[in-house]
Amino acid sequence: MPSDKLLKRYGILYGSSPIMERLYQQVERVSATDATVLLVGESGTGKELISKAIHQISKRNDKTFVAVNCGAIPAHLIEAALFGHERGSFTGAVKQHIGYFEHASGGTLFLDEITEMPVDMQVKLLRVLESGTFMRVGGDQEVKVDVRLIAATNRDLESAVKQGNLREDLMYRLAVFPIRIPPLRERGADIELLAQQFLESLNEKNQTRKNFSRSSLDVIRSYSWPGNVRELKNVVHRAYILSGDELDIEDCVSELAAKKPTVHEGYLNFFVGTPLADAQKEIILATLKHYSGNKRLAADALGISLKTLYNRLKEYQIVN
């Protein structure tokens, strides 16, 4: 059974590997300041958890923590979402709306997937970071806020700048204190300890006493976990539901490995035996995502015509 002592629980973070110890030290040092933080790490590594940990041990911990996924907000709405809008500023604006920056004033604003923010909005974000002021959409008066900003991305920063997804001046402004979040495969014994912690939580919630089989522990140690901590937690939960008193995790991992290619630092990895049509689809979609939805750039990189790309996307029922 894992314990806080073994896991070295730090706020809401778990792990006792040397690489996590270094991360904890960085979190502790930057939390004592108001410096802007840029978290860089693969999807599923826990960037939002780390941003919450920074907030919880900072002097702002009695104020609001607001988390925003920049990629989940339509481009034409993101300015109003972040800065708010005045009544009548556009069709449907029937009353004044307070944006995320004002909601987070005095506390911490976490902007996840910052490279998904439109470039024109990045200019406005840079101004807010430098001046601490902005105007609501449709407004003519400046609003002053006191916000500690933490941003995050799963992209390589230099590549994001070169591809036009991140303004270089904004990158330098955000990266006052950059923190790299290690992928799960680099965390050694933490992998098994985290799996045990997830299982313990399920046992406690459901009043059960399930354990991992020996073969499951071998799989947990040897699998690369491309989806990182999020994938590990989901696999443990699925195995818990499907298994009796002894969890068999191998089938759950095999299903994931067979169905999902992995993307790591610009490379797309497939398992042997992946159907050619499935591989082609994943290559097209991954390339399109790599170029932030720019179909012309994606088509050029793939060596196909723009018309062919549109036809493929139509086949995949992706029409936007």
N, C-alpha and C positions, 0 to 999 in steps of 0.2 A: 504494500500500500504506500503511495507517495505521501510525503509530508511536506509542510511548508519549509522545513529545514532543508530537506533534500532538493526541493524545487527552487529554493531561494525566491520565494514570492516577494515581488517588489511592487507595491501598490496593486495593480490589476494585471501585472505581468508575471509569467512563470518561466523558469529556466535557470540552470546553474552552470551552464557551459562557459568556458573562458570568453567566448565571443559575446555571450549575453552579459557577462560581468562587465565587459567594456562598454556595452550599450547602456547598462544601468548607470555607470559612472557619468556617461555623457548626458543622460536624462537628468540626473541629479544636479549636475553643474549648470545646465542651461535652464532648468526649472527655477533656479534662484534669480534669474534675470528676466527681462522682458524682450530678449532678443527674438527676432523672427527665426523660425526653424523650418528647414526643408528636409522632409523624410523621403528617402529614396529606397525603394525595395520592390520586389516582385509582388504580384497579386497574392493575397492570402497570408502575407507575413505578419499582419497585425499593425499596420500603420495607424489606423484609427485608435486602437488600444494604446499605442505608445503616445499618441497625441493627448489622449485622456489622462494618461499617467503624468505627463508633463503638467497638465492643468491641475490635477488633483494635489500635487505636491508643491505647487507654486503659490505665491501670495494672492493669486486670483481665485483660489479654490472655492471661495464662498460666492463667486459670481457665476454667470452663465457660461456653459460650454455649448457651442453651436457647431455641428458638423454638416458640411455641404459637399455633395458629390457634383463637381462641375460638369462631368459628362452626362449627368442625368437631367440637366436643365436645358431646354431648347435655346438655341443661340439668341433668338429674338426676345427671350424673356429674362435672360440672365442678368442684365443690368438692373431691371426692376426688382428681381429677386434679391440681389446683393445690396442695392442702395435704396430700394423702396420707390414709391411713386406718389405723386399728388393726384388728388381727385380731378378727373377730366383730362388727364395727361394723354390718354389714348382710349380707344373704344373699349368699353368694359371696365374702365377705371372709375367705378362709382363712388369710391371713397379713398381717403389717404391710406397708403400701405407702408408699413415699416419693414425695411429690408433686414437681411441677416446681419449686416454690420451694426445696425442700431440695436438689434436684439442681443448681440454679443458685447456691447459696450461695457467696459469694466472687466470683462472676462476674456474668453479665448474663442477665436474663430478658426475652425479647421477646414481648409479647402482641399479636398481630396481630388486626385486626377487633375491637377492644375494645368497640365499640358492639353487638356480637352477644352479649356476656356478659349473662346475666340480671341484672335490676336488684338482686335480693336478694344476688347474689354481688358486685355492685359495692360494696355496703355493707361486705362482709367484706374486699374488696380494699383499700378505703380505710383500714380499720383496720390492715391489715398495713403499708401504706405509712407510716402515722403512727407505728406502734409497733415495726415490725420483728419482730413476733411473731404467732403463730397457733396454733391447736390442730388436730391431725389429726382427721378425722371419727371420732367414737367415742372420742376421747382426752380426758384431763382435765389434761394437762400442756402448758404453753406451749412452743412450739419457737421459738427465736430464730434468725433468718437475716440474712445481710448480702448483699443482692441489689440490683444496679443495674437498675432497671426502665425498659424502653423500650416504649411502646405505640404502636399505629398504627391508623388508620381511613381509609376512603375516603369517609366522610360529612362533610358540613358540620357543624361542631361545634354551632353555635347551633341548627340544625334538629334535630340528634340530641337535644339537651337538650329542646327544645320538644315533640318527639314521644315523649319518655319513654324513649328508647333509651340515654341517657347521663345519669347523675346530675350535676347542676351542680357539686356539691362535689368529685366525683371528677374532673371535667374540669379544674377549677382545680388540683387536686393533681397531675394528670398533666402539665399544661401548664406545668410549671416552666420548661421550655425547648421551646417548640413549633417545629417545623421544617416548612415547606411544601415538598413534593417537587414540582417542576414537571412538568407533562405533557410528553410528547415533542414535541408540536407547538410548544411554546414554546422549544425548545432549538436552533433554527436549524441551523447546519452540523453539530451533533452527530449529527443523524439519519443523514446519509450516512456519517460517520465510524464510527458504531456498526454500520451495515450492513456496511461494509467489514471491521470487526473480526470480526463474526460469520462472514463469508465466509472470512476469513483463518484463523480457528480450524477451520472445516470443511475447508479445503484442507490445513492442517497435519495434521489427524487422519487424513484419507483419502489423503494424498499426491497431491493434485490441484493444478491451477493454473487454476481457473475464475475468470472475471471477470464483472462486471455489464455488460449491454449499455447503450448510451447511453440508450435509451428507459426502461430499468429505473431508471437513476439519476434520470431526470426524474420518474418515478412516486414514487420514494422521497422526493424533495424536496417533491412537491406533495400527497401523501396526508396526511390528518389524523391517522392512527394512533390511533384511539380506544382501542385496546388497549395503547397505549404501547409501552415497550421489549419487553415480553413478546410482543406481537403482531409487532413488527418482527423479532425473533429467530426466531419460528416461521415467518413468511413467507419469510425468507431460507433457512431450512432446507428448507422445502417446495420452493422454486424450485430450490435446489441439487440436490435429488433428481430433479426432473422435467426439468432442463435438461442440455444438453451443456456444452461448454467456456464458453459465454456464457449467463449466467443471464437468463431472461426472467421478470421478477417481476410484470408487469402482470396476467397472467391470475390469479395467486394473489390479488392485491389485489382484483381485480374479483369473484372468487368470494366473498371475505369481505364485501365491501361489499354485495353482492346479498343475502346471507343474514342478515346480522346488523345489527339496528338498534343505535344507540348511545345511551347514557345519559350525560348530562353536566349536573351541577349541577341535578338535578331535572327535566331535559327529556329526552324520548325522541324521537330523530330517526330517520326512516325514509327510505329511498331511493324515489324515484318509481317506481311500478310494483309496489310490494310488495302481494301479494294481501291483500284486505280481511280474510279470516279469519286470516291470519298476523299482520296488524297488530293485530287485536283480541286475539289470544292474547298478543302481546308487551306490550300495554298492561295487560292484566289481571295478568300475571306481574310486570311491573315495579312496578305499584301495590301488589301484595301484598308484594313485597320491600321497597318503600319504607316500608310500615307494619309491617315486621318480622314478617310472617306473620299479623297480626291481620286476620282475614277480615271482621269486622264493619266495622272502619274502612275497609278496602279497598272493600267493597261500597258504603258510604256515599259515598266519594270518587268512585266510578265511576258513581253514580246508578242502581245496580241493587239488587235484593233479595239478601239473604244466600242464599236458595235458588237464585237464578239463578247466583250466584258458585260455589256448590258444584256445580251442574250443569256449569258451564264447566270447572271443575277436574277433574271426573269425565271429561269428554270428553278432556281433556289427559292423562288417566291420572295425575293428581296427587291422591292421596286423603288425604294427611296434613293 
